[in-house]
Amino acid sequence: MNPAPTPAKSETIERLAWRLGEVARALGTSRRTIERQRSAGRFPAPDLHIGRAPLW
């Protein structure tokens, strides 16, 4: 039986969507700051919602 192929170490998997906490960490700010900026119209709306979780 052949094992499933594994990706080469040089291959990277690009994220398709980021959660609120991940966006905040990437921007060096808090989740609450992102939420306030969204409410004020100064931050883009999420591309997708899964349940109540916004995803960018």
N, CA, C and O atoms as a CHARMM CRD file, in Angstrom:
* protein
*
  224
    1    1 MET  N      0.84700  -1.17000   0.00000 PROA 1      0.00000
    2    1 MET  CA     0.00000   0.00000   0.00000 PROA 1      0.00000
    3    1 MET  C      0.89700   1.23900   0.00000 PROA 1      0.00000
    4    1 MET  O      1.83100   1.33300   0.79700 PROA 1      0.00000
    5    2 ASN  N      0.61400   2.18200  -0.88800 PROA 2      0.00000
    6    2 ASN  CA     1.40300   3.40600  -0.98500 PROA 2      0.00000
    7    2 ASN  C      0.91800   4.43100   0.03200 PROA 2      0.00000
    8    2 ASN  O     -0.28300   4.67200   0.15300 PROA 2      0.00000
    9    3 PRO  N      1.85500   5.03500   0.76300 PROA 3      0.00000
   10    3 PRO  CA     1.43800   6.08600   1.69800 PROA 3      0.00000
   11    3 PRO  C      0.99400   7.32900   0.93000 PROA 3      0.00000
   12    3 PRO  O      1.37500   7.53200  -0.22300 PROA 3      0.00000
   13    4 ALA  N      0.19800   8.14100   1.57700 PROA 4      0.00000
   14    4 ALA  CA    -0.27400   9.38200   0.95500 PROA 4      0.00000
   15    4 ALA  C      0.91500  10.30600   0.71200 PROA 4      0.00000
   16    4 ALA  O      1.82500  10.37400   1.53900 PROA 4      0.00000
   17    5 PRO  N      0.91600  11.01400  -0.41100 PROA 5      0.00000
   18    5 PRO  CA     2.04200  11.91700  -0.68000 PROA 5      0.00000
   19    5 PRO  C      2.07800  13.05900   0.32700 PROA 5      0.00000
   20    5 PRO  O      1.04100  13.57200   0.74600 PROA 5      0.00000
   21    6 THR  N      3.27300  13.44100   0.69900 PROA 6      0.00000
   22    6 THR  CA     3.43800  14.55800   1.62400 PROA 6      0.00000
   23    6 THR  C      4.02100  15.73800   0.86200 PROA 6      0.00000
   24    6 THR  O      4.83300  15.54500  -0.04300 PROA 6      0.00000
   25    7 PRO  N      3.62300  16.95100   1.21100 PROA 7      0.00000
   26    7 PRO  CA     4.14900  18.11800   0.49700 PROA 7      0.00000
   27    7 PRO  C      5.63100  18.30400   0.77300 PROA 7      0.00000
   28    7 PRO  O      6.11300  18.00000   1.86400 PROA 7      0.00000
   29    8 ALA  N      6.34800  18.80500  -0.22000 PROA 8      0.00000
   30    8 ALA  CA     7.76700  19.09800  -0.05000 PROA 8      0.00000
   31    8 ALA  C      7.92500  20.22100   0.97000 PROA 8      0.00000
   32    8 ALA  O      7.02500  21.04100   1.15100 PROA 8      0.00000
   33    9 LYS  N      9.07400  20.24700   1.63100 PROA 9      0.00000
   34    9 LYS  CA     9.29100  21.25800   2.65800 PROA 9      0.00000
   35    9 LYS  C      9.26600  22.67300   2.09500 PROA 9      0.00000
   36    9 LYS  O      8.96900  23.62000   2.82400 PROA 9      0.00000
   37   10 SER  N      9.57100  22.83100   0.81700 PROA 10     0.00000
   38   10 SER  CA     9.58700  24.17300   0.23100 PROA 10     0.00000
   39   10 SER  C      8.18600  24.66800  -0.11800 PROA 10     0.00000
   40   10 SER  O      7.99400  25.86000  -0.35900 PROA 10     0.00000
   41   11 GLU  N      7.21000  23.76500  -0.14800 PROA 11     0.00000
   42   11 GLU  CA     5.84400  24.16800  -0.46700 PROA 11     0.00000
   43   11 GLU  C      5.19600  24.80900   0.75900 PROA 11     0.00000
   44   11 GLU  O      5.37100  24.34500   1.88600 PROA 11     0.00000
   45   12 THR  N      4.45300  25.87400   0.52000 PROA 12     0.00000
   46   12 THR  CA     3.71000  26.50400   1.60700 PROA 12     0.00000
   47   12 THR  C      2.23800  26.50900   1.25000 PROA 12     0.00000
   48   12 THR  O      1.86300  26.55600   0.07900 PROA 12     0.00000
   49   13 ILE  N      1.43000  26.46100   2.26000 PROA 13     0.00000
   50   13 ILE  CA    -0.01700  26.49600   2.06300 PROA 13     0.00000
   51   13 ILE  C     -0.48700  27.88600   2.44400 PROA 13     0.00000
   52   13 ILE  O     -0.29000  28.33400   3.57400 PROA 13     0.00000
   53   14 GLU  N     -1.10400  28.56000   1.49800 PROA 14     0.00000
   54   14 GLU  CA    -1.58000  29.91600   1.73900 PROA 14     0.00000
   55   14 GLU  C     -2.95900  29.87700   2.37400 PROA 14     0.00000
   56   14 GLU  O     -3.82800  29.11500   1.95100 PROA 14     0.00000
   57   15 ARG  N     -3.15000  30.70500   3.39000 PROA 15     0.00000
   58   15 ARG  CA    -4.44600  30.78400   4.05900 PROA 15     0.00000
   59   15 ARG  C     -5.47000  31.39600   3.12500 PROA 15     0.00000
   60   15 ARG  O     -5.17700  32.36800   2.42900 PROA 15     0.00000
   61   16 LEU  N     -6.65600  30.83700   3.10500 PROA 16     0.00000
   62   16 LEU  CA    -7.72800  31.38600   2.28900 PROA 16     0.00000
   63   16 LEU  C     -8.53700  32.41900   3.05700 PROA 16     0.00000
   64   16 LEU  O     -9.10100  33.33700   2.46200 PROA 16     0.00000
   65   17 ALA  N     -8.59700  32.27700   4.35000 PROA 17     0.00000
   66   17 ALA  CA    -9.37400  33.21000   5.16900 PROA 17     0.00000
   67   17 ALA  C     -8.72200  33.32600   6.54200 PROA 17     0.00000
   68   17 ALA  O     -8.14200  32.37100   7.05700 PROA 17     0.00000
   69   18 TRP  N     -8.83100  34.51500   7.11700 PROA 18     0.00000
   70   18 TRP  CA    -8.28200  34.77900   8.44600 PROA 18     0.00000
   71   18 TRP  C     -9.40700  35.10600   9.40300 PROA 18     0.00000
   72   18 TRP  O    -10.36400  35.78700   9.03300 PROA 18     0.00000
   73   19 ARG  N     -9.30100  34.62500  10.63100 PROA 19     0.00000
   74   19 ARG  CA   -10.26500  34.94900  11.68000 PROA 19     0.00000
   75   19 ARG  C     -9.92300  36.30500  12.28600 PROA 19     0.00000
   76   19 ARG  O     -8.84100  36.84600  12.05700 PROA 19     0.00000
   77   20 LEU  N    -10.84900  36.83800  13.05300 PROA 20     0.00000
   78   20 LEU  CA   -10.67900  38.16300  13.65100 PROA 20     0.00000
   79   20 LEU  C     -9.39200  38.26000  14.47200 PROA 20     0.00000
   80   20 LEU  O     -8.64100  39.22600  14.33000 PROA 20     0.00000
   81   21 GLY  N     -9.13500  37.28500  15.31800 PROA 21     0.00000
   82   21 GLY  CA    -7.92900  37.30800  16.14700 PROA 21     0.00000
   83   21 GLY  C     -6.65300  37.26700  15.32700 PROA 21     0.00000
   84   21 GLY  O     -5.66300  37.90700  15.68100 PROA 21     0.00000
   85   22 GLU  N     -6.67100  36.51800  14.23400 PROA 22     0.00000
   86   22 GLU  CA    -5.49700  36.42800  13.36700 PROA 22     0.00000
   87   22 GLU  C     -5.24400  37.75200  12.64300 PROA 22     0.00000
   88   22 GLU  O     -4.09700  38.16500  12.47400 PROA 22     0.00000
   89   23 VAL  N     -6.31800  38.40900  12.21900 PROA 23     0.00000
   90   23 VAL  CA    -6.18800  39.72000  11.57400 PROA 23     0.00000
   91   23 VAL  C     -5.61500  40.71600  12.57700 PROA 23     0.00000
   92   23 VAL  O     -4.70700  41.47900  12.24800 PROA 23     0.00000
   93   24 ALA  N     -6.13800  40.71000  13.78400 PROA 24     0.00000
   94   24 ALA  CA    -5.66100  41.63200  14.82000 PROA 24     0.00000
   95   24 ALA  C     -4.18100  41.40100  15.11500 PROA 24     0.00000
   96   24 ALA  O     -3.41600  42.36000  15.21400 PROA 24     0.00000
   97   25 ARG  N     -3.77100  40.14000  15.25800 PROA 25     0.00000
   98   25 ARG  CA    -2.36300  39.83000  15.51700 PROA 25     0.00000
   99   25 ARG  C     -1.47200  40.29400  14.37100 PROA 25     0.00000
  100   25 ARG  O     -0.40600  40.86400  14.60100 PROA 25     0.00000
  101   26 ALA  N     -1.90900  40.04900  13.13400 PROA 26     0.00000
  102   26 ALA  CA    -1.12200  40.44100  11.96400 PROA 26     0.00000
  103   26 ALA  C     -0.94700  41.95600  11.89100 PROA 26     0.00000
  104   26 ALA  O      0.07900  42.44300  11.41500 PROA 26     0.00000
  105   27 LEU  N     -1.94400  42.70000  12.36100 PROA 27     0.00000
  106   27 LEU  CA    -1.88200  44.16100  12.32500 PROA 27     0.00000
  107   27 LEU  C     -1.31900  44.76200  13.60800 PROA 27     0.00000
  108   27 LEU  O     -1.12300  45.97500  13.69500 PROA 27     0.00000
  109   28 GLY  N     -1.05800  43.91600  14.60400 PROA 28     0.00000
  110   28 GLY  CA    -0.48600  44.39400  15.85700 PROA 28     0.00000
  111   28 GLY  C     -1.45600  45.20500  16.69100 PROA 28     0.00000
  112   28 GLY  O     -1.06300  46.17700  17.33700 PROA 28     0.00000
  113   29 THR  N     -2.71300  44.81300  16.68200 PROA 29     0.00000
  114   29 THR  CA    -3.74000  45.52900  17.43400 PROA 29     0.00000
  115   29 THR  C     -4.63700  44.51400  18.13600 PROA 29     0.00000
  116   29 THR  O     -4.38900  43.31000  18.05900 PROA 29     0.00000
  117   30 SER  N     -5.66000  44.98300  18.80700 PROA 30     0.00000
  118   30 SER  CA    -6.56100  44.07400  19.51600 PROA 30     0.00000
  119   30 SER  C     -7.78000  43.73900  18.66300 PROA 30     0.00000
  120   30 SER  O     -8.09700  44.42900  17.69400 PROA 30     0.00000
  121   31 ARG  N     -8.44600  42.67000  19.04900 PROA 31     0.00000
  122   31 ARG  CA    -9.69200  42.28600  18.37200 PROA 31     0.00000
  123   31 ARG  C    -10.72400  43.40000  18.50300 PROA 31     0.00000
  124   31 ARG  O    -11.44000  43.71700  17.55200 PROA 31     0.00000
  125   32 ARG  N    -10.79000  43.99100  19.69700 PROA 32     0.00000
  126   32 ARG  CA   -11.77500  45.04800  19.95100 PROA 32     0.00000
  127   32 ARG  C    -11.52700  46.26700  19.06700 PROA 32     0.00000
  128   32 ARG  O    -12.47700  46.89400  18.59800 PROA 32     0.00000
  129   33 THR  N    -10.26600  46.60600  18.83800 PROA 33     0.00000
  130   33 THR  CA    -9.94900  47.73100  17.95700 PROA 33     0.00000
  131   33 THR  C    -10.45100  47.45800  16.54500 PROA 33     0.00000
  132   33 THR  O    -11.01300  48.34300  15.90000 PROA 33     0.00000
  133   34 ILE  N    -10.25100  46.24500  16.07000 PROA 34     0.00000
  134   34 ILE  CA   -10.74200  45.87800  14.73300 PROA 34     0.00000
  135   34 ILE  C    -12.26700  45.99600  14.70600 PROA 34     0.00000
  136   34 ILE  O    -12.83100  46.51900  13.74500 PROA 34     0.00000
  137   35 GLU  N    -12.93400  45.51500  15.75200 PROA 35     0.00000
  138   35 GLU  CA   -14.40000  45.59900  15.80800 PROA 35     0.00000
  139   35 GLU  C    -14.87300  47.05100  15.79500 PROA 35     0.00000
  140   35 GLU  O    -15.83900  47.38600  15.10900 PROA 35     0.00000
  141   36 ARG  N    -14.18900  47.91600  16.55600 PROA 36     0.00000
  142   36 ARG  CA   -14.56200  49.34000  16.56600 PROA 36     0.00000
  143   36 ARG  C    -14.33000  49.98200  15.20100 PROA 36     0.00000
  144   36 ARG  O    -15.15400  50.76800  14.73300 PROA 36     0.00000
  145   37 GLN  N    -13.22300  49.65000  14.57200 PROA 37     0.00000
  146   37 GLN  CA   -12.92400  50.20100  13.24900 PROA 37     0.00000
  147   37 GLN  C    -13.96500  49.74900  12.22100 PROA 37     0.00000
  148   37 GLN  O    -14.37300  50.53200  11.36400 PROA 37     0.00000
  149   38 ARG  N    -14.38900  48.49600  12.30800 PROA 38     0.00000
  150   38 ARG  CA   -15.43500  47.99100  11.40700 PROA 38     0.00000
  151   38 ARG  C    -16.73200  48.75000  11.61000 PROA 38     0.00000
  152   38 ARG  O    -17.37900  49.14700  10.64100 PROA 38     0.00000
  153   39 SER  N    -17.12000  48.95400  12.86800 PROA 39     0.00000
  154   39 SER  CA   -18.36800  49.66100  13.17700 PROA 39     0.00000
  155   39 SER  C    -18.34100  51.09900  12.66500 PROA 39     0.00000
  156   39 SER  O    -19.36900  51.63400  12.25000 PROA 39     0.00000
  157   40 ALA  N    -17.16900  51.71700  12.69700 PROA 40     0.00000
  158   40 ALA  CA   -17.02700  53.10400  12.25100 PROA 40     0.00000
  159   40 ALA  C    -16.85200  53.21000  10.73700 PROA 40     0.00000
  160   40 ALA  O    -16.79700  54.31400  10.19600 PROA 40     0.00000
  161   41 GLY  N    -16.76300  52.06900  10.05300 PROA 41     0.00000
  162   41 GLY  CA   -16.59800  52.08700   8.60300 PROA 41     0.00000
  163   41 GLY  C    -15.17100  52.33800   8.14800 PROA 41     0.00000
  164   41 GLY  O    -14.94400  52.66600   6.98300 PROA 41     0.00000
  165   42 ARG  N    -14.19900  52.18800   9.05400 PROA 42     0.00000
  166   42 ARG  CA   -12.79800  52.43300   8.70800 PROA 42     0.00000
  167   42 ARG  C    -12.00600  51.15200   8.49600 PROA 42     0.00000
  168   42 ARG  O    -10.78700  51.20200   8.33700 PROA 42     0.00000
  169   43 PHE  N    -12.66800  50.02300   8.49200 PROA 43     0.00000
  170   43 PHE  CA   -12.02200  48.73100   8.25400 PROA 43     0.00000
  171   43 PHE  C    -12.93900  47.93900   7.34200 PROA 43     0.00000
  172   43 PHE  O    -14.15600  47.96500   7.53000 PROA 43     0.00000
  173   44 PRO  N    -12.39300  47.23300   6.36000 PROA 44     0.00000
  174   44 PRO  CA   -13.25500  46.52000   5.41000 PROA 44     0.00000
  175   44 PRO  C    -14.10900  45.44500   6.07800 PROA 44     0.00000
  176   44 PRO  O    -13.71100  44.82400   7.06300 PROA 44     0.00000
  177   45 ALA  N    -15.26800  45.25400   5.52000 PROA 45     0.00000
  178   45 ALA  CA   -16.17100  44.21000   6.01300 PROA 45     0.00000
  179   45 ALA  C    -15.56500  42.84000   5.72500 PROA 45     0.00000
  180   45 ALA  O    -14.78400  42.69400   4.78400 PROA 45     0.00000
  181   46 PRO  N    -15.91400  41.84200   6.51900 PROA 46     0.00000
  182   46 PRO  CA   -15.41100  40.49800   6.25600 PROA 46     0.00000
  183   46 PRO  C    -15.92600  39.98300   4.91400 PROA 46     0.00000
  184   46 PRO  O    -17.00300  40.36300   4.45300 PROA 46     0.00000
  185   47 ASP  N    -15.13700  39.11700   4.30700 PROA 47     0.00000
  186   47 ASP  CA   -15.52100  38.51700   3.03200 PROA 47     0.00000
  187   47 ASP  C    -16.56400  37.42600   3.21300 PROA 47     0.00000
  188   47 ASP  O    -17.31500  37.11200   2.28900 PROA 47     0.00000
  189   48 LEU  N    -16.60500  36.85000   4.41000 PROA 48     0.00000
  190   48 LEU  CA   -17.44300  35.68300   4.64700 PROA 48     0.00000
  191   48 LEU  C    -17.75900  35.58200   6.13000 PROA 48     0.00000
  192   48 LEU  O    -16.95000  35.97500   6.97100 PROA 48     0.00000
  193   49 HSD  N    -18.92200  35.06100   6.44900 PROA 49     0.00000
  194   49 HSD  CA   -19.27700  34.72400   7.83300 PROA 49     0.00000
  195   49 HSD  C    -19.58900  33.23200   7.86900 PROA 49     0.00000
  196   49 HSD  O    -20.34000  32.72700   7.03500 PROA 49     0.00000
  197   50 ILE  N    -19.01600  32.54200   8.82600 PROA 50     0.00000
  198   50 ILE  CA   -19.38000  31.15100   9.08400 PROA 50     0.00000
  199   50 ILE  C    -19.95900  31.16000  10.48700 PROA 50     0.00000
  200   50 ILE  O    -19.24100  31.34500  11.47000 PROA 50     0.00000
  201   51 GLY  N    -21.25700  30.96000  10.56700 PROA 51     0.00000
  202   51 GLY  CA   -21.94700  31.15500  11.83400 PROA 51     0.00000
  203   51 GLY  C    -21.85800  32.62800  12.18400 PROA 51     0.00000
  204   51 GLY  O    -22.26000  33.48700  11.39900 PROA 51     0.00000
  205   52 ARG  N    -21.33200  32.91800  13.36100 PROA 52     0.00000
  206   52 ARG  CA   -21.15100  34.31800  13.76800 PROA 52     0.00000
  207   52 ARG  C    -19.70900  34.77000  13.60200 PROA 52     0.00000
  208   52 ARG  O    -19.36700  35.89500  13.96600 PROA 52     0.00000
  209   53 ALA  N    -18.85900  33.90900  13.05700 PROA 53     0.00000
  210   53 ALA  CA   -17.43600  34.22800  12.92000 PROA 53     0.00000
  211   53 ALA  C    -17.14300  34.91800  11.59300 PROA 53     0.00000
  212   53 ALA  O    -17.36200  34.33900  10.52900 PROA 53     0.00000
  213   54 PRO  N    -16.64800  36.15600  11.65200 PROA 54     0.00000
  214   54 PRO  CA   -16.27500  36.83700  10.41600 PROA 54     0.00000
  215   54 PRO  C    -14.92500  36.33000   9.91000 PROA 54     0.00000
  216   54 PRO  O    -14.01500  36.06600  10.69600 PROA 54     0.00000
  217   55 LEU  N    -14.80800  36.20000   8.60600 PROA 55     0.00000
  218   55 LEU  CA   -13.55600  35.75200   7.98800 PROA 55     0.00000
  219   55 LEU  C    -13.16200  36.72100   6.88700 PROA 55     0.00000
  220   55 LEU  O    -14.00100  37.16300   6.10200 PROA 55     0.00000
  221   56 TRP  N    -11.87600  37.04700   6.83800 PROA 56     0.00000
  222   56 TRP  CA   -11.35500  37.92600   5.79500 PROA 56     0.00000
  223   56 TRP  C    -10.48500  37.13500   4.86800 PROA 56     0.00000
  224   56 TRP  O     -9.94100  37.68600   3.91100 PROA 56     0.00000
